[in-house]
C-alpha cells in the first residue's frame, strides 16, 4: 500500500505542493477530488455529516478519520474522541492538526475498548469491502458498543448509476451485489493497487444489521441517494 490518500492529506497539511486526488471505479471514469474538501469546517460539511456530529455523545470512536475534520469538531466541543485510520500519513496530519488521540489502527484490531458513539462517515460502509464481509464488521462494531451506545454510519444507494430499461427497471450486472465496487486512487503520477469499496442501500444495511443483532434506524436522507443510519444494540 502506497498510502497515496494519506500522502495527499499530509501534503495539504504541510503545504508540500498538494495536488488533486484522482479516483476511479470499475463502473465510473476517473474523477478529480480536491484534498481541501477533506479539511472542511462544520459549516462546510453536508447536512448528513452535521447531523451525525450533533447526535454524537459520550466516548467517541471515529473510524476512518482521514484528515480528522469530524474528530476535531467533536474534540473542540469537549468530547473524548479516539480517531483511527489505516493511513500513517493521514494520522500524522491529524496529530499536526491537534487531535489528541489519533492512531494508526484497523477497526478489526481494536480490543478491550468500548464506546458510546462510533462514527463511520463519508460512505462508512466502504471499509466493509464486500457484502460478504459486512457481518464481520457489524459484529466487531457491536462488540465495541457500550450499553445504550450507537453507531452512526452513512452510505448511498448507487442504483441510480445503472442504465434504465424501457420498462423502468434497472440493468444491473448479475455477478454479486451492485454496490460492490473496485476503487483505484492516483496521486502525483502514482497509482494505488485497486481495492474493494462497498456502497450499501438502506434496506440491505437494515437487513444485515438485524441479522447481526442490531437495531437500524434511518436518521436522515441526503440530496443524492445518500443516507445516515443509527445502529444500536437490541
C-alpha positions as CSV (number, residue, x, y, z in Angstrom):
1,X,0.0,0.0,0.0
2,X,1.5,3.3,-1.1
3,X,-0.9,5.3,1.1
4,X,-1.5,7.9,-1.6
5,X,-4.7,9.1,0.0
6,X,-2.9,9.8,3.2
7,X,0.1,11.3,1.4
8,X,-2.3,13.8,-0.2
9,X,-3.7,14.7,3.2
10,X,-0.2,15.2,4.7
11,X,0.9,17.2,1.7
12,X,-2.0,19.6,2.2
13,X,-1.4,19.9,5.9
14,X,2.3,20.6,5.5
15,X,1.9,22.8,2.3
16,X,4.0,20.3,0.3
17,X,2.6,21.1,-3.1
18,X,-0.7,19.2,-2.7
19,X,-2.5,18.1,-5.9
20,X,-6.0,16.8,-6.5
21,X,-6.6,13.1,-6.0
22,X,-7.8,11.0,-8.9
23,X,-10.3,8.4,-8.1
24,X,-11.8,5.8,-10.5
25,X,-14.0,2.8,-10.1
26,X,-14.9,-0.3,-12.2
27,X,-18.2,1.4,-13.2
28,X,-17.1,5.0,-13.5
29,X,-14.4,7.1,-15.2
30,X,-11.6,9.0,-13.5
31,X,-12.7,11.9,-11.3
32,X,-10.7,14.6,-9.6
33,X,-11.2,15.2,-5.8
34,X,-9.8,18.3,-4.1
35,X,-7.9,17.3,-1.0
36,X,-9.0,20.6,0.6
37,X,-12.5,19.1,0.8
38,X,-11.2,16.7,3.5
39,X,-10.2,19.7,5.7
40,X,-13.7,21.3,5.7
41,X,-15.2,23.0,8.7
42,X,-18.5,22.0,10.3
43,X,-20.4,24.7,8.3
44,X,-18.9,23.3,5.1
45,X,-20.0,19.7,5.8
46,X,-23.1,18.1,4.2
47,X,-26.2,18.2,6.4
48,X,-26.0,14.5,6.8
49,X,-22.5,14.7,8.4
50,X,-23.6,17.7,10.6
51,X,-26.5,15.6,11.9
52,X,-24.2,12.7,12.8
53,X,-21.9,15.1,14.7
54,X,-24.8,16.7,16.5
55,X,-26.1,13.2,17.6
56,X,-22.7,12.1,18.9
57,X,-22.4,11.6,22.6
58,X,-20.1,10.2,25.3
59,X,-16.9,8.5,24.4
60,X,-16.5,8.6,20.7
61,X,-14.6,6.4,18.1
62,X,-14.1,8.0,14.7
63,X,-13.4,5.1,12.2
64,X,-11.5,6.0,9.0
65,X,-11.0,9.5,10.3
66,X,-9.0,10.7,7.2
67,X,-7.9,14.3,7.8
68,X,-9.7,14.4,11.1
69,X,-12.2,17.1,10.5
70,X,-15.1,15.3,12.2
71,X,-12.9,14.4,15.2
72,X,-11.6,18.0,15.5
73,X,-15.1,19.4,15.7
74,X,-16.1,17.0,18.4
75,X,-12.8,17.4,20.4
76,X,-13.4,21.2,20.3
77,X,-16.8,20.5,21.8
78,X,-15.2,18.8,24.7
79,X,-15.8,15.1,23.7
80,X,-13.3,12.3,24.4
81,X,-12.6,11.2,20.8
82,X,-10.4,8.4,19.6
83,X,-9.6,8.7,15.9
84,X,-8.3,5.8,13.8
85,X,-7.2,5.2,10.3
86,X,-5.1,2.7,8.5
87,X,-3.1,5.5,6.8
88,X,0.0,6.5,8.7
89,X,0.3,9.8,6.7
90,X,-3.3,10.7,7.5
91,X,-2.8,10.1,11.2
92,X,0.4,12.2,11.2
93,X,-1.7,15.0,9.6
94,X,-4.4,14.6,12.3
95,X,-1.8,14.9,15.0
96,X,-0.3,18.0,13.4
97,X,-3.9,19.5,13.3
98,X,-4.1,18.9,17.1
99,X,-6.0,15.7,17.6
100,X,-5.1,14.4,21.0
101,X,-5.9,10.7,20.4
102,X,-5.3,9.8,16.8
103,X,-3.7,6.4,16.0
104,X,-2.9,4.1,13.1
105,X,-5.2,1.2,13.5
106,X,-7.6,-1.2,11.7
107,X,-11.1,-1.3,13.2
108,X,-10.9,-5.1,13.4
109,X,-7.8,-4.9,15.6
110,X,-9.3,-2.9,18.5
111,X,-9.7,-4.9,21.7
112,X,-10.6,-4.2,25.3
113,X,-12.2,-0.8,24.5
114,X,-15.9,0.3,24.3
115,X,-17.6,3.5,23.1
116,X,-20.8,5.4,23.4
117,X,-20.7,6.6,19.8
118,X,-18.9,5.0,16.8
119,X,-18.8,7.2,13.6
120,X,-18.3,5.8,10.1
121,X,-18.8,8.7,7.8
122,X,-18.1,9.6,4.1
123,X,-19.6,6.3,3.0
124,X,-18.8,4.5,6.2
125,X,-19.9,1.1,4.7
126,X,-16.9,1.4,2.3
127,X,-14.5,-0.3,4.7
128,X,-16.6,-3.4,4.8
129,X,-15.3,-4.1,1.3
130,X,-17.9,-6.6,0.1
131,X,-21.4,-7.6,1.2
132,X,-20.0,-11.0,2.3
133,X,-17.7,-9.2,4.9
134,X,-20.4,-6.9,6.3
135,X,-21.3,-9.3,9.1
136,X,-17.7,-9.5,10.3
137,X,-17.5,-5.7,10.6
138,X,-21.0,-5.4,12.2
139,X,-20.1,-8.0,14.8
140,X,-16.9,-6.1,15.6
141,X,-18.7,-2.8,15.9
142,X,-21.4,-4.4,18.1
143,X,-18.6,-5.7,20.4
144,X,-17.2,-2.2,20.8
145,X,-20.5,-0.6,21.9
146,X,-21.4,0.4,25.4
147,X,-25.0,-0.3,26.6
148,X,-27.2,2.4,25.0
149,X,-24.4,3.1,22.6
150,X,-24.9,4.0,18.9
151,X,-23.2,3.5,15.6
152,X,-23.7,6.4,13.1
153,X,-23.0,5.3,9.6
154,X,-23.7,6.7,6.2
155,X,-23.8,5.3,2.6
156,X,-25.5,5.7,-0.7
157,X,-27.8,3.6,-2.9
158,X,-25.9,3.7,-6.2
159,X,-28.7,2.1,-8.2
160,X,-29.0,5.5,-9.9
161,X,-25.8,4.9,-11.8
162,X,-27.1,2.0,-13.8
163,X,-28.9,2.3,-17.1
164,X,-32.7,2.2,-17.0
165,X,-34.6,-0.2,-19.3
166,X,-37.7,0.8,-21.3
167,X,-40.0,-0.7,-18.6
168,X,-38.4,1.5,-16.0
169,X,-36.3,-1.3,-14.4
170,X,-32.6,-1.1,-14.0
171,X,-29.9,-3.1,-15.8
172,X,-27.7,-4.4,-13.1
173,X,-24.7,-6.8,-13.5
174,X,-25.7,-10.3,-12.5
175,X,-22.5,-11.1,-10.6
176,X,-22.6,-10.0,-7.0
177,X,-24.2,-7.1,-5.2
178,X,-24.4,-3.9,-7.3
179,X,-22.9,-1.8,-4.5
180,X,-19.6,-3.7,-4.6
181,X,-17.1,-1.5,-6.4
182,X,-13.4,-1.7,-7.1
183,X,-11.6,1.7,-6.4
184,X,-8.4,3.0,-7.7
185,X,-6.7,6.1,-6.3
186,X,-3.9,8.0,-8.1
187,X,-1.8,10.9,-6.8
188,X,1.2,12.7,-8.2
189,X,1.6,10.2,-11.1
190,X,1.4,7.2,-8.8
191,X,-1.4,4.7,-8.6
192,X,-2.5,2.6,-5.6
193,X,-3.4,-1.0,-6.0
194,X,-7.2,-1.4,-6.6
195,X,-9.2,-2.1,-3.5
196,X,-12.8,-3.2,-2.8
197,X,-15.2,-0.5,-1.6
198,X,-18.9,-1.1,-0.6
199,X,-21.9,1.1,-1.0
200,X,-25.0,-0.3,0.8
201,X,-28.6,0.7,0.1
202,X,-30.5,1.3,3.3
203,X,-32.7,-1.8,3.1
204,X,-29.6,-4.0,2.7
205,X,-27.9,-2.4,5.6
206,X,-31.0,-2.7,7.7
207,X,-31.3,-6.5,6.9
208,X,-27.6,-7.0,7.7
209,X,-28.0,-5.1,11.0
210,X,-31.0,-7.2,12.1
211,X,-29.2,-10.4,11.1
212,X,-26.3,-9.4,13.4
213,X,-28.5,-8.4,16.4
214,X,-28.6,-4.7,15.9
215,X,-31.4,-2.2,15.5
216,X,-31.2,0.0,12.5
217,X,-33.0,3.4,12.2
218,X,-33.0,5.8,9.3
219,X,-32.0,9.2,10.6
220,X,-31.9,11.4,7.5
221,X,-31.5,11.3,3.7
222,X,-29.3,13.5,1.6
223,X,-29.9,15.0,-1.8
224,X,-28.2,12.4,-3.8
225,X,-29.4,8.9,-2.7
226,X,-27.3,9.1,0.4
227,X,-28.5,8.5,4.0
228,X,-27.4,8.4,7.6
229,X,-28.4,5.4,9.8
230,X,-28.2,4.8,13.5
231,X,-27.4,1.2,14.7
232,X,-27.9,0.2,18.3
233,X,-28.0,-3.0,20.4
234,X,-31.2,-4.9,20.5
